[in-house]
Amino acid sequence: MARPEPLWHVRFSATRCIGIGVQVQHLWNQPMTTIFWLCRDFRLSDNPALAAAAKDGPIAPVFVIDSALMDQGAASRWRLQRGLAAFDTALREKTGHGVTILRGEASDVLPKLARQIGAGAIHASDWPCAPMRKAQDALRKALGDVTLCLHAGHLLIHPRMIRTKTGGSYKVYTPFARAVREAGPDKPVNRPRDIAIAADLPKGEDLAKLNLAPDMRSGAAVLDRHALPAGEDAAATRLERFLDHAKGYGEGRDRLDMDVTSGLAEALALGEISPRTVWARSMARIQDDRTSADDARKFLSEVLWREFAWHLLVEFPQMDSRNWREDWMEFPWRPRGAGLEAWQQARTGIPAVDAGLREMRVTGRMHNRVRMIVASYLTKHLMIDWRAGLRHFADSLTDWDPASNAMNWQWVAGSGPDASPFFRIFNPVTQAEKFDPKGAYRRRWLLGYDGSTADTARDYFDAIPKGWEVPDAYKSGDAQRKLAERRVAALDAYGQMREKLQSL
Ligand SMILES: Cc1cc2nc3c(=O)[nH]c(=O)nc-3n(C[C@H](O)[C@H](O)[C@H](O)COP(=O)(O)OP(=O)(O)OC[C@H]3O[C@@H](n4cnc5c(N)ncnc54)[C@H](O)[C@@H]3O)c2cc1C
């Protein structure tokens, strides 16, 4: 298979910006109206796109509801709306003006707006995934003289800066993480002191009446009940609190029954906090001896997994739809059918698997160790293609992130770079015994499990579509007895795939 052209190689100069027009304006030192296209990175601090736009003169802060956004999963759209509202409030507090919300394709609405207000440039945070690239390419073609300037706002360091000795990209996490640490992540940029808002902006859509996720239906009210506070201030507070109590993260992060992780994934996915700020604040706290250094470093190594995922996605934009390892094209996945449906509806009969899937339906989040357990069960015990699981997660997670989701699904399935070997099959029963020794996590999410009457477990029934036939009280099923048999079948299938490939 010919590898597609890496996304960023041809687009970025070393200055990481392609805004020639913007630089000409600087020379003349005249204020210029620019459009600040808010795609992600819902924050005022360390927002290179906003800082660059605000430096040039008055800005038009615009959010576009385009087809790429509406194709995104329902839960992440629901969460995005909260992030947008929080950003709008913060911007109003600072400038007296909110975000202008336009509906349509960026390539239609932004050139029109640029002409209307006489804007010479558009600054946006880059989000280098395939749908966004498509939107940027179409926009660039439609812009004429207006410059599109993309800023790498959501990463620690630009992927071009992290290359192997031979100039390639890293495919293995450990040397990648070492290289980022050695190069040193970029420093956060300051919050603009002054932001002037352009005059005569179109009215746009009313944020108060917006419903970006009508397809959530009754599930939206349940997510509301379990929502974490959205917005930049909430994310900054969450980070500081996490660092105050980080001790125990290294050991406890795998425990399903304990709440020791940062819970920052949603905020990082939307850019309510930047990874550079996370890095800089964590390092400062380590240096001041105001947090547990070992635990904070372990936390940063997880932030580096996110970074690794994005650098991989830049290299291989189809990571969410194609096997990274070509030999996986031969794997005999089973037809999806009833097995997939039972998994999606959290009634597989395997308590840890069903608990995790119910947690996701109710909160939009799922503990990392449980994500690995449910993904392994789907791809190995049920032998269902990882892409089916990826899509379900993409529709259900409030912290959905195209790079992390794709890398992790391929990691668990065994088809990805630096992946877990296929023969390492998680046993969901022993995993639960180890990481949820008293069953507290399973009782929290499974009504009737070990006598559970937990409200959190009840919430699942408010969140699911009416047509789902999920029994009222949880019962472990036959599936537990079949685990060993299914494990052997999966290993056999894998062995046959290897033999077939070797004989070619
Ligand atoms: C099958 C599968 C799918 C996943 N899909 C997503 C997804 O769509 N979005 C997402 O943000 N994470 C995803 N993850 C990674 C991980 O589960 C979550 O980032 C984590 O549970 C978030 O909780 P936290 O913020 O408390 O993490 P913490 O433990 O506090 O970690 C700090 C940050 O590091 C990053 N991080 C941690 N673990 C990973 C990891 N394994 N891969 C990449 N980044 C990581 C996250 O940004 C996280 O917020 C997935 C994992 C699996 C196994």
The ligand as a Gaussian input file, in Angstrom:
#p B3LYP/6-31G(d) Opt

LIG

0 1
 C       -9.724000       2.074000      22.984000
 C       -9.340000       3.417000      23.569000
 C       -9.882000       4.587000      23.031000
 C       -9.512000       5.841000      23.553000
 N      -10.080000       6.971000      23.023000
 C       -9.704000       8.189000      23.495000
 C      -10.284000       9.381000      22.971000
 O      -11.120000       9.362000      22.049000
 N       -9.903000      10.567000      23.524000
 C       -8.958000      10.641000      24.518000
 O       -8.629000      11.754000      24.974000
 N       -8.377000       9.527000      25.007000
 C       -8.730000       8.313000      24.541000
 N       -8.170000       7.184000      25.077000
 C       -7.070000       7.336000      26.055000
 C       -7.440000       7.381000      27.543000
 O       -8.321000       6.350000      27.863000
 C       -8.036000       8.715000      28.000000
 O       -7.247000       9.785000      27.537000
 C       -8.083000       8.775000      29.527000
 O       -8.954000       7.783000      30.019000
 C       -8.524000      10.126000      29.970000
 O       -8.665000      10.215000      31.363000
 P       -7.845000      11.305000      32.153000
 O       -7.962000      12.614000      31.483000
 O       -8.268000      11.219000      33.578000
 O       -6.366000      10.761000      31.933000
 P       -5.010000      10.940000      32.767000
 O       -4.581000       9.590000      33.227000
 O       -5.114000      11.987000      33.785000
 O       -3.967000      11.353000      31.624000
 C       -3.693000      12.714000      31.278000
 C       -3.940000      12.947000      29.807000
 O       -3.059000      12.144000      29.028000
 C       -3.707000      11.732000      27.830000
 N       -3.767000      10.266000      27.808000
 C       -3.852000       9.425000      28.859000
 N       -3.842000       8.141000      28.435000
 C       -3.754000       8.188000      27.092000
 C       -3.701000       7.194000      26.067000
 N       -3.737000       5.883000      26.329000
 N       -3.647000       7.599000      24.776000
 C       -3.613000       8.917000      24.445000
 N       -3.639000       9.893000      25.378000
 C       -3.715000       9.536000      26.675000
 C       -5.119000      12.322000      27.865000
 O       -5.131000      13.533000      27.139000
 C       -5.343000      12.562000      29.345000
 O       -6.273000      13.571000      29.618000
 C       -8.554000       5.911000      24.598000
 C       -8.025000       4.733000      25.125000
 C       -8.423000       3.502000      24.628000
 C       -7.823000       2.254000      25.220000

